[in-house]
Amino acid sequence: MYTFATSDGTVHVDRTDKALTTNGGFAAFASFLNRSGIIEKLVETCPVARTSNNAIPVRDIVISFLLTCIVEGRRFRHVRFIQNDAVLEKLFKLERRVCGDDTFRRFFAEIDSAAGKKWLDGAFEILYSALPSMFIIDWDSTVTTRYGEQEGVEIGYNPMKPGRGSHHPLIATVAGLRMCLTLSLRPGNSHTAEGMVEAMEDLLFRLPADRRPYITRADIGFSGDPILRWFEVGTGKPYYLFKLKKSARVMEAVRAVSDEQWKGAASFGAMQVTEVSLQLTNWEKPRRIIIGRRLISRQTPEESCTLFGMSSFEYSAFVTNLAKGQYCDWQIVEIYQHRADCENVFDELKNQWGLAGFCSQQQHITELAARFTVLSYNIWSLFVRFFGGKAHKEAQTSRKEVLVFPAQLTESGRERVLQISVADQFWDILKTGYDRLILWLRATAPQLKSSGCFIDWIRLIEDFSPPKIPDISPANCGN
């Protein structure tokens, strides 16, 4: 025992054998994860057999890595954050223990890229049941800077560290729901849209028949003719809405628009729109183009030394195969503006999760770790909805509110009690979430014949339905 003199008197410090943890919120999460069936799916379909008596079970490895991601781990060695937590071992019923970082690397090294993707796709497909019947997909790519000579690292576009090697992941997200549907880890010198068509075909094949994307949105790098033709040919594909680069051909079309053709008043900051049919140089046919402009400055004839004065505008252009009877030009611009939210997903994945971390010399290890990171992000994003209703809470906030607080686990016979220590303001948040979680657990009880898909029952809970996407019914627009 140690004795310390503090401002409030003497304090004695001694070791205790009681089961304590700083992650008291994991009890509710363990129940949610267990009912989801995701861990069991990963264990059953694991492409690597663990035959040695000394080998750590697949279940222990999978849970250890998911928990590492959720407690903000960004390196394999960050598993040490939870490695000595005996309470977590009991809550998740680990057969051996929370494994070490070398176990992750050796286990992931045995799984090649194709096998790893197929393996985790099964877990992703369980989460697809959380999707609305119709939704919008946002495609984009991001840059994860690497420091070293790891496999797949190439020098390409890197706005933060020019000249530094990187990977260039391609990710598809769901508008409003903050869920990632798929990830492709590519070399740093890959083009923005490289592999998008193949990933889209694979995704459409794996999505449930009753949950289909209605519109696909993407930035300027995805508006090449091969991609547009893929969306236009065949059936069962979503419509596309892509932003166009302000190339010479596009700006020529902008200059050809008269003032009378612009819809809306030319007021500061307000959007004016019009639409044209335009065929770019590398396109095989004309397509519907929506052009928008905003007034950013205006000079009088005296100020500009011209006869009529001068006005400066900021322009944007979009290409789509949506018909006028489905969406007018105003609606097209509004729908695309909502795409900005997907940037928040990338920011959260890179800065609050480990998408830019878990790097290995072997690319298939890095890729598998990145897919696990996205899977853990999806699971956590759905779980914290119990505590926030429709509003998404980023991990930086939600971890502290519903996960990180001290607790003591006591056992008496077959009964276990986890006593948590939390302030009143956070207890109100926890209590609301726990009430919803208990309702969901009862509704998805295995003995209920009508339980169906585990995520479907989330919609029975008040204020838990996914955020609505823009109305996709045909609408008429005036000038």
TORPAPA-756084 format. One record per residue (C-alpha): residue number from 0; chain; x, y, z; residue in three letters. Coordinates in Angstrom, 2 decimals. Layout:
N
(NUM, "A", (X, Y, Z), "ALA") ...
***
This chain:
479
(0, "A", (0.00, 0.00, 0.00), "MET") (1, "A", (1.14, 3.53, -0.79), "TYR") (2, "A", (0.20, 6.72, 1.02), "THR") (3, "A", (-0.04, 10.12, -0.64), "PHE") (4, "A", (-0.84, 13.51, 0.86), "ALA") (5, "A", (-3.38, 15.41, -1.26), "THR") (6, "A", (-5.15, 18.74, -0.90), "SER") (7, "A", (-8.08, 16.93, 0.68), "ASP") (8, "A", (-6.07, 14.78, 3.03), "GLY") (9, "A", (-4.20, 11.49, 2.96), "THR") (10, "A", (-5.04, 8.88, 0.32), "VAL") (11, "A", (-4.01, 5.22, 0.48), "HIS") (12, "A", (-3.40, 3.42, -2.82), "VAL") (13, "A", (-3.45, -0.35, -3.09), "ASP") (14, "A", (-4.04, -3.03, -5.72), "ARG") (15, "A", (-7.45, -4.73, -6.06), "THR") (16, "A", (-8.40, -8.07, -7.59), "ASP") (17, "A", (-11.89, -6.86, -8.49), "LYS") (18, "A", (-12.89, -6.89, -12.17), "ALA") (19, "A", (-12.75, -3.23, -13.20), "LEU") (20, "A", (-12.88, -1.58, -16.60), "THR") (21, "A", (-12.79, 1.89, -18.12), "THR") (22, "A", (-15.16, 0.73, -20.88), "ASN") (23, "A", (-18.39, 0.19, -18.97), "GLY") (24, "A", (-20.56, 0.75, -22.04), "GLY") (25, "A", (-19.40, -2.45, -23.71), "PHE") (26, "A", (-22.05, -4.56, -21.95), "ALA") (27, "A", (-24.84, -3.11, -24.10), "ALA") (28, "A", (-22.67, -3.29, -27.21), "PHE") (29, "A", (-21.82, -6.94, -26.54), "ALA") (30, "A", (-25.53, -7.76, -26.42), "SER") (31, "A", (-26.15, -5.90, -29.69), "PHE") (32, "A", (-23.22, -7.58, -31.44), "LEU") (33, "A", (-24.26, -11.01, -30.20), "ASN") (34, "A", (-27.83, -10.63, -31.48), "ARG") (35, "A", (-26.67, -9.33, -34.87), "SER") (36, "A", (-25.04, -12.66, -35.78), "GLY") (37, "A", (-22.10, -10.91, -37.46), "ILE") (38, "A", (-19.39, -12.57, -35.36), "ILE") (39, "A", (-20.90, -16.03, -35.87), "GLU") (40, "A", (-21.03, -15.39, -39.62), "LYS") (41, "A", (-17.37, -14.43, -39.71), "LEU") (42, "A", (-16.35, -17.46, -37.65), "VAL") (43, "A", (-18.36, -19.90, -39.79), "GLU") (44, "A", (-17.06, -18.54, -43.12), "THR") (45, "A", (-13.45, -17.84, -42.15), "CYS") (46, "A", (-11.18, -18.96, -45.03), "PRO") (47, "A", (-8.41, -19.99, -42.62), "VAL") (48, "A", (-8.65, -23.10, -40.45), "ALA") (49, "A", (-7.19, -22.89, -36.93), "ARG") (50, "A", (-6.18, -26.51, -36.25), "THR") (51, "A", (-3.42, -26.16, -33.68), "SER") (52, "A", (-4.37, -26.60, -30.02), "ASN") (53, "A", (-2.27, -23.53, -29.23), "ASN") (54, "A", (-3.87, -21.37, -31.91), "ALA") (55, "A", (-6.06, -18.51, -30.70), "ILE") (56, "A", (-9.64, -19.11, -31.98), "PRO") (57, "A", (-10.93, -17.08, -34.91), "VAL") (58, "A", (-13.69, -15.68, -32.73), "ARG") (59, "A", (-11.18, -14.25, -30.26), "ASP") (60, "A", (-9.16, -12.65, -33.07), "ILE") (61, "A", (-12.19, -11.11, -34.82), "VAL") (62, "A", (-13.64, -9.67, -31.62), "ILE") (63, "A", (-10.24, -8.39, -30.49), "SER") (64, "A", (-9.71, -6.50, -33.74), "PHE") (65, "A", (-13.25, -5.08, -33.87), "LEU") (66, "A", (-12.92, -3.84, -30.29), "LEU") (67, "A", (-9.52, -2.33, -31.10), "THR") (68, "A", (-11.12, -0.33, -33.92), "CYS") (69, "A", (-14.01, 0.79, -31.73), "ILE") (70, "A", (-11.79, 2.07, -28.91), "VAL") (71, "A", (-10.01, 4.31, -31.42), "GLU") (72, "A", (-7.15, 1.99, -32.30), "GLY") (73, "A", (-5.28, 2.96, -35.46), "ARG") (74, "A", (-2.31, 0.61, -35.30), "ARG") (75, "A", (-2.15, -3.14, -34.74), "PHE") (76, "A", (-0.30, -2.54, -31.48), "ARG") (77, "A", (-3.21, -0.44, -30.16), "HIS") (78, "A", (-4.89, -3.70, -29.15), "VAL") (79, "A", (-2.92, -3.10, -25.95), "ARG") (80, "A", (-5.58, -0.52, -25.03), "PHE") (81, "A", (-7.86, -3.44, -24.11), "ILE") (82, "A", (-5.45, -6.36, -23.74), "GLN") (83, "A", (-5.53, -6.40, -19.94), "ASN") (84, "A", (-9.25, -5.75, -19.56), "ASP") (85, "A", (-10.66, -8.86, -17.85), "ALA") (86, "A", (-14.21, -7.45, -17.94), "VAL") (87, "A", (-14.20, -7.35, -21.77), "LEU") (88, "A", (-13.01, -10.94, -21.91), "GLU") (89, "A", (-16.05, -11.99, -19.87), "LYS") (90, "A", (-18.57, -9.75, -21.64), "LEU") (91, "A", (-17.61, -11.12, -25.07), "PHE") (92, "A", (-16.91, -14.64, -23.76), "LYS") (93, "A", (-13.43, -14.93, -25.26), "LEU") (94, "A", (-12.20, -18.51, -25.15), "GLU") (95, "A", (-8.57, -17.60, -24.60), "ARG") (96, "A", (-7.92, -13.85, -24.29), "ARG") (97, "A", (-7.65, -10.58, -26.16), "VAL") (98, "A", (-4.91, -11.46, -28.62), "CYS") (99, "A", (-1.74, -9.50, -29.37), "GLY") (100, "A", (-0.84, -7.43, -32.42), "ASP") (101, "A", (1.46, -10.10, -33.87), "ASP") (102, "A", (-1.50, -12.50, -33.91), "THR") (103, "A", (-3.43, -10.06, -36.11), "PHE") (104, "A", (-0.60, -9.79, -38.62), "ARG") (105, "A", (0.02, -13.52, -38.83), "ARG") (106, "A", (-3.68, -14.31, -39.14), "PHE") (107, "A", (-4.34, -11.63, -41.80), "PHE") (108, "A", (-1.23, -12.71, -43.74), "ALA") (109, "A", (-2.82, -16.13, -44.34), "GLU") (110, "A", (-5.82, -14.59, -46.14), "ILE") (111, "A", (-5.31, -13.29, -49.67), "ASP") (112, "A", (-7.13, -10.24, -51.03), "SER") (113, "A", (-9.92, -12.09, -52.87), "ALA") (114, "A", (-10.63, -14.47, -49.99), "ALA") (115, "A", (-10.60, -11.61, -47.49), "GLY") (116, "A", (-13.10, -9.59, -49.51), "LYS") (117, "A", (-15.45, -12.54, -49.92), "LYS") (118, "A", (-15.17, -13.30, -46.21), "TRP") (119, "A", (-16.09, -9.80, -45.02), "LEU") (120, "A", (-18.74, -9.37, -47.72), "ASP") (121, "A", (-20.86, -11.86, -45.80), "GLY") (122, "A", (-20.77, -9.62, -42.72), "ALA") (123, "A", (-21.52, -6.52, -44.79), "PHE") (124, "A", (-24.54, -8.23, -46.31), "GLU") (125, "A", (-26.08, -8.70, -42.85), "ILE") (126, "A", (-25.87, -4.93, -42.38), "LEU") (127, "A", (-27.43, -4.27, -45.80), "TYR") (128, "A", (-30.79, -5.09, -44.23), "SER") (129, "A", (-30.57, -1.70, -42.48), "ALA") (130, "A", (-30.91, 0.04, -45.85), "LEU") (131, "A", (-34.16, 1.70, -46.95), "PRO") (132, "A", (-35.99, 0.11, -49.86), "SER") (133, "A", (-34.66, 2.89, -52.13), "MET") (134, "A", (-31.60, 4.99, -51.42), "PHE") (135, "A", (-28.83, 7.12, -52.92), "ILE") (136, "A", (-25.24, 5.88, -53.25), "ILE") (137, "A", (-22.32, 8.32, -53.11), "ASP") (138, "A", (-19.02, 7.23, -54.62), "TRP") (139, "A", (-15.75, 8.97, -53.84), "ASP") (140, "A", (-12.08, 8.30, -53.29), "SER") (141, "A", (-9.69, 9.52, -50.64), "THR") (142, "A", (-5.94, 9.60, -50.08), "VAL") (143, "A", (-4.27, 7.78, -47.18), "THR") (144, "A", (-0.66, 8.90, -46.93), "THR") (145, "A", (1.94, 6.21, -46.18), "ARG") (146, "A", (5.43, 6.60, -44.78), "TYR") (147, "A", (7.60, 3.82, -46.13), "GLY") (148, "A", (7.81, 1.40, -49.03), "GLU") (149, "A", (4.79, -0.79, -48.36), "GLN") (150, "A", (3.28, -2.88, -51.14), "GLU") (151, "A", (0.81, -0.91, -53.27), "GLY") (152, "A", (2.08, 2.48, -52.14), "VAL") (153, "A", (2.63, 4.74, -55.13), "GLU") (154, "A", (3.13, 8.45, -55.68), "ILE") (155, "A", (0.00, 10.07, -57.04), "GLY") (156, "A", (-2.35, 12.92, -56.25), "TYR") (157, "A", (-1.79, 13.86, -52.63), "ASN") (158, "A", (-3.04, 17.34, -51.68), "PRO") (159, "A", (-1.81, 17.18, -48.07), "MET") (160, "A", (1.64, 15.65, -48.71), "LYS") (161, "A", (2.61, 16.26, -52.37), "PRO") (162, "A", (5.19, 13.75, -53.57), "GLY") (163, "A", (4.52, 11.35, -50.70), "ARG") (164, "A", (3.42, 7.77, -51.46), "GLY") (165, "A", (-0.13, 6.75, -50.63), "SER") (166, "A", (-3.03, 4.38, -51.10), "HIS") (167, "A", (-6.16, 5.61, -52.88), "HIS") (168, "A", (-9.25, 3.86, -51.42), "PRO") (169, "A", (-12.55, 3.93, -53.33), "LEU") (170, "A", (-15.63, 3.89, -51.08), "ILE") (171, "A", (-19.39, 3.81, -51.61), "ALA") (172, "A", (-21.58, 5.36, -48.90), "THR") (173, "A", (-25.34, 5.64, -48.37), "VAL") (174, "A", (-26.78, 9.14, -48.30), "ALA") (175, "A", (-28.21, 10.06, -44.91), "GLY") (176, "A", (-27.56, 6.70, -43.24), "LEU") (177, "A", (-23.79, 7.18, -42.84), "ARG") (178, "A", (-23.09, 3.58, -43.85), "MET") (179, "A", (-20.26, 2.36, -46.08), "CYS") (180, "A", (-21.32, -0.34, -48.54), "LEU") (181, "A", (-17.97, -1.37, -49.96), "THR") (182, "A", (-14.29, -0.43, -50.08), "LEU") (183, "A", (-11.54, -1.01, -52.65), "SER") (184, "A", (-7.94, -0.31, -51.63), "LEU") (185, "A", (-5.99, 0.87, -54.68), "ARG") (186, "A", (-2.42, 2.10, -55.32), "PRO") (187, "A", (-1.82, 5.81, -54.81), "GLY") (188, "A", (-1.45, 6.51, -58.53), "ASN") (189, "A", (-4.89, 5.09, -59.41), "SER") (190, "A", (-7.37, 7.30, -61.26), "HIS") (191, "A", (-10.26, 8.58, -59.16), "THR") (192, "A", (-12.86, 6.33, -60.83), "ALA") (193, "A", (-10.66, 3.30, -61.50), "GLU") (194, "A", (-12.49, 0.09, -60.60), "GLY") (195, "A", (-15.79, 1.87, -59.93), "MET") (196, "A", (-17.80, -0.07, -62.53), "VAL") (197, "A", (-16.54, -3.45, -61.30), "GLU") (198, "A", (-17.25, -2.49, -57.68), "ALA") (199, "A", (-20.73, -1.29, -58.62), "MET") (200, "A", (-21.54, -4.53, -60.45), "GLU") (201, "A", (-20.39, -6.57, -57.45), "ASP") (202, "A", (-22.42, -4.40, -55.08), "LEU") (203, "A", (-25.63, -4.65, -57.12), "LEU") (204, "A", (-25.23, -8.43, -57.17), "PHE") (205, "A", (-24.91, -8.62, -53.38), "ARG") (206, "A", (-27.60, -6.13, -52.35), "LEU") (207, "A", (-30.99, -7.59, -51.31), "PRO") (208, "A", (-33.63, -7.60, -54.03), "ALA") (209, "A", (-35.92, -5.35, -51.96), "ASP") (210, "A", (-33.22, -2.74, -51.27), "ARG") (211, "A", (-31.91, -1.07, -54.38), "ARG") (212, "A", (-30.06, 2.20, -55.10), "PRO") (213, "A", (-32.12, 4.74, -57.03), "TYR") (214, "A", (-29.45, 7.34, -57.80), "ILE") (215, "A", (-25.66, 7.24, -57.87), "THR") (216, "A", (-23.81, 10.49, -57.19), "ARG") (217, "A", (-20.13, 11.25, -57.67), "ALA") (218, "A", (-17.66, 14.08, -58.25), "ASP") (219, "A", (-15.98, 15.23, -61.46), "ILE") (220, "A", (-13.60, 12.28, -61.73), "GLY") (221, "A", (-16.44, 9.84, -62.48), "PHE") (222, "A", (-18.01, 11.50, -65.54), "SER") (223, "A", (-16.04, 9.65, -68.21), "GLY") (224, "A", (-17.94, 8.17, -71.16), "ASP") (225, "A", (-17.31, 4.46, -70.28), "PRO") (226, "A", (-18.86, 4.91, -66.84), "ILE") (227, "A", (-21.83, 6.89, -68.16), "LEU") (228, "A", (-22.49, 4.29, -70.86), "ARG") (229, "A", (-22.43, 1.51, -68.27), "TRP") (230, "A", (-25.25, 3.19, -66.37), "PHE") (231, "A", (-27.23, 3.83, -69.57), "GLU") (232, "A", (-27.07, 0.29, -70.96), "VAL") (233, "A", (-29.05, -2.58, -69.50), "GLY") (234, "A", (-31.66, -2.78, -66.76), "THR") (235, "A", (-31.66, -2.79, -62.98), "GLY") (236, "A", (-29.08, -0.01, -62.70), "LYS") (237, "A", (-29.52, 3.23, -60.75), "PRO") (238, "A", (-29.67, 6.62, -62.40), "TYR") (239, "A", (-26.50, 8.71, -62.27), "TYR") (240, "A", (-25.85, 12.30, -61.23), "LEU") (241, "A", (-22.23, 13.39, -61.57), "PHE") (242, "A", (-20.54, 16.75, -61.36), "LYS") (243, "A", (-18.67, 17.93, -64.45), "LEU") (244, "A", (-15.27, 19.51, -64.68), "LYS") (245, "A", (-15.45, 23.10, -65.93), "LYS") (246, "A", (-13.58, 22.27, -69.10), "SER") (247, "A", (-13.31, 24.56, -72.13), "ALA") (248, "A", (-16.28, 22.79, -73.77), "ARG") (249, "A", (-18.44, 23.19, -70.68), "VAL") (250, "A", (-17.54, 26.86, -70.24), "MET") (251, "A", (-18.27, 27.43, -73.93), "GLU") (252, "A", (-21.77, 26.09, -73.31), "ALA") (253, "A", (-22.08, 28.35, -70.25), "VAL") (254, "A", (-21.18, 31.44, -72.25), "ARG") (255, "A", (-23.76, 30.52, -74.87), "ALA") (256, "A", (-26.59, 30.78, -72.29), "VAL") (257, "A", (-28.39, 34.13, -72.50), "SER") (258, "A", (-29.52, 36.03, -69.41), "ASP") (259, "A", (-33.14, 35.19, -70.26), "GLU") (260, "A", (-32.45, 31.46, -70.08), "GLN") (261, "A", (-31.30, 31.53, -66.46), "TRP") (262, "A", (-34.08, 30.65, -64.01), "LYS") (263, "A", (-34.22, 32.68, -60.82), "GLY") (264, "A", (-33.09, 36.16, -59.92), "ALA") (265, "A", (-29.42, 37.08, -60.04), "ALA") (266, "A", (-29.14, 37.81, -56.31), "SER") (267, "A", (-25.97, 37.53, -54.27), "PHE") (268, "A", (-25.37, 33.93, -53.19), "GLY") (269, "A", (-28.58, 32.65, -54.80), "ALA") (270, "A", (-28.45, 29.82, -57.33), "MET") (271, "A", (-29.65, 30.29, -60.89), "GLN") (272, "A", (-30.05, 27.25, -63.10), "VAL") (273, "A", (-30.59, 26.24, -66.68), "THR") (274, "A", (-30.11, 23.09, -68.70), "GLU") (275, "A", (-28.68, 22.23, -72.09), "VAL") (276, "A", (-27.96, 19.18, -74.19), "SER") (277, "A", (-24.21, 18.86, -74.62), "LEU") (278, "A", (-21.76, 16.38, -76.12), "GLN") (279, "A", (-18.24, 16.64, -74.74), "LEU") (280, "A", (-15.21, 15.73, -76.81), "THR") (281, "A", (-14.76, 12.27, -75.28), "ASN") (282, "A", (-18.48, 11.43, -75.21), "TRP") (283, "A", (-20.17, 9.37, -77.88), "GLU") (284, "A", (-23.51, 11.21, -77.64), "LYS") (285, "A", (-25.14, 14.36, -76.18), "PRO") (286, "A", (-26.41, 14.19, -72.60), "ARG") (287, "A", (-28.57, 16.25, -70.26), "ARG") (288, "A", (-26.47, 18.92, -68.54), "ILE") (289, "A", (-27.68, 21.10, -65.67), "ILE") (290, "A", (-25.73, 24.34, -65.22), "ILE") (291, "A", (-25.84, 26.48, -62.10), "GLY") (292, "A", (-24.36, 29.85, -61.25), "ARG") (293, "A", (-24.12, 32.10, -58.19), "ARG") (294, "A", (-23.48, 35.85, -58.23), "LEU") (295, "A", (-20.34, 36.56, -56.21), "ILE") (296, "A", (-19.56, 40.19, -57.13), "SER") (297, "A", (-21.05, 43.07, -59.06), "ARG") (298, "A", (-19.49, 46.35, -60.22), "GLN") (299, "A", (-21.21, 49.49, -61.44), "THR") (300, "A", (-20.25, 51.03, -64.81), "PRO") (301, "A", (-18.15, 53.61, -62.93), "GLU") (302, "A", (-16.35, 50.97, -60.86), "GLU") (303, "A", (-15.67, 48.68, -63.81), "SER") (304, "A", (-15.08, 51.42, -66.37), "CYS") (305, "A", (-17.51, 49.69, -68.72), "THR") (306, "A", (-20.79, 50.73, -70.31), "LEU") (307, "A", (-23.09, 48.32, -68.43), "PHE") (308, "A", (-21.01, 47.24, -65.45), "GLY") (309, "A", (-19.65, 43.79, -64.67), "MET") (310, "A", (-20.86, 40.78, -62.72), "SER") (311, "A", (-18.84, 37.75, -61.64), "SER") (312, "A", (-20.41, 34.33, -61.20), "PHE") (313, "A", (-19.36, 30.99, -59.78), "GLU") (314, "A", (-20.44, 28.15, -62.09), "TYR") (315, "A", (-21.14, 24.44, -61.64), "SER") (316, "A", (-22.31, 21.78, -64.08), "ALA") (317, "A", (-23.90, 18.34, -63.65), "PHE") (318, "A", (-24.63, 15.46, -66.00), "VAL") (319, "A", (-27.52, 13.04, -65.40), "THR") (320, "A", (-29.74, 10.53, -67.16), "ASN") (321, "A", (-32.72, 11.45, -64.99), "LEU") (322, "A", (-35.56, 12.64, -67.21), "ALA") (323, "A", (-37.23, 16.03, -66.85), "LYS") (324, "A", (-40.43, 14.27, -65.82), "GLY") (325, "A", (-38.60, 12.81, -62.81), "GLN") (326, "A", (-36.60, 15.81, -61.66), "TYR") (327, "A", (-36.44, 19.36, -62.98), "CYS") (328, "A", (-33.19, 21.33, -63.08), "ASP") (329, "A", (-33.76, 22.91, -59.65), "TRP") (330, "A", (-34.21, 19.50, -58.04), "GLN") (331, "A", (-31.10, 18.09, -59.73), "ILE") (332, "A", (-28.94, 20.80, -58.19), "VAL") (333, "A", (-30.56, 20.36, -54.78), "GLU") (334, "A", (-30.06, 16.59, -54.80), "ILE") (335, "A", (-26.39, 16.94, -55.66), "TYR") (336, "A", (-25.80, 19.54, -52.96), "GLN") (337, "A", (-26.82, 16.96, -50.34), "HIS") (338, "A", (-23.86, 14.86, -51.45), "ARG") (339, "A", (-21.57, 17.06, -49.33), "ALA") (340, "A", (-22.46, 14.93, -46.31), "ASP") (341, "A", (-20.42, 12.00, -47.66), "CYS") (342, "A", (-17.27, 14.04, -47.06), "GLU") (343, "A", (-18.07, 13.84, -43.34), "ASN") (344, "A", (-17.96, 10.04, -43.59), "VAL") (345, "A", (-14.46, 10.15, -45.08), "PHE") (346, "A", (-13.33, 12.65, -42.45), "ASP") (347, "A", (-14.65, 10.43, -39.66), "GLU") (348, "A", (-13.13, 7.24, -41.09), "LEU") (349, "A", (-9.69, 8.79, -41.52), "LYS") (350, "A", (-9.47, 10.93, -38.38), "ASN") (351, "A", (-11.62, 9.07, -35.84), "GLN") (352, "A", (-11.18, 5.50, -37.07), "TRP") (353, "A", (-8.24, 3.57, -38.47), "GLY") (354, "A", (-8.81, 3.80, -42.22), "LEU") (355, "A", (-5.48, 5.58, -42.67), "ALA") (356, "A", (-3.76, 3.28, -40.16), "GLY") (357, "A", (-3.24, -0.50, -39.74), "PHE") (358, "A", (-0.59, -0.42, -42.46), "CYS") (359, "A", (1.56, -3.48, -43.23), "SER") (360, "A", (4.31, -4.25, -45.71), "GLN") (361, "A", (1.86, -6.59, -47.48), "GLN") (362, "A", (-1.05, -4.89, -49.21), "GLN") (363, "A", (-3.59, -7.68, -48.63), "HIS") (364, "A", (-3.06, -7.30, -44.86), "ILE") (365, "A", (-3.59, -3.54, -45.08), "THR") (366, "A", (-6.67, -4.06, -47.24), "GLU") (367, "A", (-8.23, -6.62, -44.92), "LEU") (368, "A", (-7.60, -4.37, -41.92), "ALA") (369, "A", (-9.22, -1.44, -43.79), "ALA") (370, "A", (-12.31, -3.55, -44.53), "ARG") (371, "A", (-12.51, -4.57, -40.87), "PHE") (372, "A", (-12.27, -0.90, -39.93), "THR") (373, "A", (-15.18, 0.00, -42.21), "VAL") (374, "A", (-17.19, -2.95, -40.86), "LEU") (375, "A", (-16.62, -1.82, -37.27), "SER") (376, "A", (-17.58, 1.73, -38.27), "TYR") (377, "A", (-20.87, 0.47, -39.74), "ASN") (378, "A", (-21.67, -1.64, -36.67), "ILE") (379, "A", (-20.93, 1.22, -34.29), "TRP") (380, "A", (-22.90, 3.75, -36.39), "SER") (381, "A", (-25.99, 1.55, -36.15), "LEU") (382, "A", (-25.49, 0.84, -32.45), "PHE") (383, "A", (-25.21, 4.49, -31.39), "VAL") (384, "A", (-28.50, 5.25, -33.15), "ARG") (385, "A", (-30.16, 3.73, -30.09), "PHE") (386, "A", (-28.73, 6.64, -28.12), "PHE") (387, "A", (-29.37, 9.45, -30.57), "GLY") (388, "A", (-32.42, 8.62, -32.68), "GLY") (389, "A", (-32.13, 9.96, -36.22), "LYS") (390, "A", (-29.12, 12.17, -35.52), "ALA") (391, "A", (-25.74, 10.63, -36.30), "HIS") (392, "A", (-23.12, 10.99, -33.60), "LYS") (393, "A", (-19.51, 10.85, -34.68), "GLU") (394, "A", (-17.25, 8.45, -32.85), "ALA") (395, "A", (-15.29, 11.21, -31.14), "GLN") (396, "A", (-18.46, 12.11, -29.21), "THR") (397, "A", (-20.35, 8.81, -29.05), "SER") (398, "A", (-17.45, 6.80, -27.61), "ARG") (399, "A", (-17.24, 9.07, -24.59), "LYS") (400, "A", (-21.00, 9.24, -24.08), "GLU") (401, "A", (-21.96, 5.57, -24.35), "VAL") (402, "A", (-18.75, 3.60, -23.97), "LEU") (403, "A", (-15.93, 5.13, -21.95), "VAL") (404, "A", (-16.78, 5.25, -18.26), "PHE") (405, "A", (-15.57, 3.24, -15.23), "PRO") (406, "A", (-17.44, 0.13, -14.14), "ALA") (407, "A", (-17.07, -2.82, -11.77), "GLN") (408, "A", (-18.20, -6.35, -12.57), "LEU") (409, "A", (-19.37, -8.46, -9.64), "THR") (410, "A", (-20.42, -12.11, -9.85), "GLU") (411, "A", (-22.66, -14.04, -7.48), "SER") (412, "A", (-23.60, -17.53, -8.55), "GLY") (413, "A", (-24.87, -17.26, -12.12), "ARG") (414, "A", (-25.69, -13.58, -11.79), "GLU") (415, "A", (-23.40, -10.85, -13.03), "ARG") (416, "A", (-23.85, -7.18, -12.18), "VAL") (417, "A", (-21.93, -4.41, -13.95), "LEU") (418, "A", (-21.99, -1.31, -11.79), "GLN") (419, "A", (-21.18, 1.80, -13.79), "ILE") (420, "A", (-20.11, 5.22, -12.59), "SER") (421, "A", (-21.45, 7.99, -14.79), "VAL") (422, "A", (-22.64, 11.59, -14.34), "ALA") (423, "A", (-26.35, 12.37, -14.32), "ASP") (424, "A", (-26.30, 14.09, -17.73), "GLN") (425, "A", (-24.79, 11.02, -19.39), "PHE") (426, "A", (-27.01, 8.62, -17.47), "TRP") (427, "A", (-30.07, 10.21, -19.12), "ASP") (428, "A", (-28.53, 9.47, -22.53), "ILE") (429, "A", (-27.63, 5.93, -21.54), "LEU") (430, "A", (-31.04, 5.21, -20.03), "LYS") (431, "A", (-32.86, 6.29, -23.21), "THR") (432, "A", (-30.55, 4.16, -25.34), "GLY") (433, "A", (-30.76, 1.13, -23.08), "TYR") (434, "A", (-34.57, 1.29, -23.12), "ASP") (435, "A", (-34.55, 1.24, -26.92), "ARG") (436, "A", (-31.96, -1.51, -27.04), "LEU") (437, "A", (-33.98, -3.71, -24.66), "ILE") (438, "A", (-37.06, -3.20, -26.84), "LEU") (439, "A", (-35.08, -4.21, -29.93), "TRP") (440, "A", (-33.57, -7.26, -28.22), "LEU") (441, "A", (-37.05, -8.45, -27.23), "ARG") (442, "A", (-38.39, -7.87, -30.74), "ALA") (443, "A", (-35.56, -9.90, -32.27), "THR") (444, "A", (-35.67, -12.79, -29.82), "ALA") (445, "A", (-34.77, -16.04, -31.65), "PRO") (446, "A", (-37.98, -17.76, -30.52), "GLN") (447, "A", (-40.15, -15.21, -32.35), "LEU") (448, "A", (-41.14, -16.66, -35.70), "LYS") (449, "A", (-41.70, -13.20, -37.17), "SER") (450, "A", (-38.37, -11.80, -36.02), "SER") (451, "A", (-37.04, -11.77, -39.58), "GLY") (452, "A", (-33.87, -9.84, -40.28), "CYS") (453, "A", (-32.32, -8.40, -37.13), "PHE") (454, "A", (-31.96, -4.86, -38.48), "ILE") (455, "A", (-35.52, -4.73, -39.86), "ASP") (456, "A", (-36.88, -4.68, -36.33), "TRP") (457, "A", (-34.97, -1.50, -35.60), "ILE") (458, "A", (-37.68, 0.32, -37.53), "ARG") (459, "A", (-40.21, -0.70, -34.87), "LEU") (460, "A", (-38.44, 1.54, -32.41), "ILE") (461, "A", (-39.63, 5.12, -32.20), "GLU") (462, "A", (-37.39, 7.70, -33.87), "ASP") (463, "A", (-35.02, 5.06, -35.21), "PHE") (464, "A", (-35.95, 4.95, -38.89), "SER") (465, "A", (-33.10, 5.90, -41.26), "PRO") (466, "A", (-32.99, 9.53, -42.41), "PRO") (467, "A", (-35.17, 10.16, -45.44), "LYS") (468, "A", (-33.56, 10.76, -48.80), "ILE") (469, "A", (-34.99, 13.43, -51.13), "PRO") (470, "A", (-38.44, 12.64, -52.53), "ASP") (471, "A", (-37.97, 10.48, -55.64), "ILE") (472, "A", (-41.48, 10.80, -56.97), "SER") (473, "A", (-41.96, 12.72, -60.26), "PRO") (474, "A", (-42.49, 16.41, -59.68), "ALA") (475, "A", (-43.26, 19.46, -61.77), "ASN") (476, "A", (-41.17, 22.59, -61.42), "CYS") (477, "A", (-41.95, 26.08, -62.41), "GLY") (478, "A", (-39.57, 28.81, -63.39), "ASN") 
***
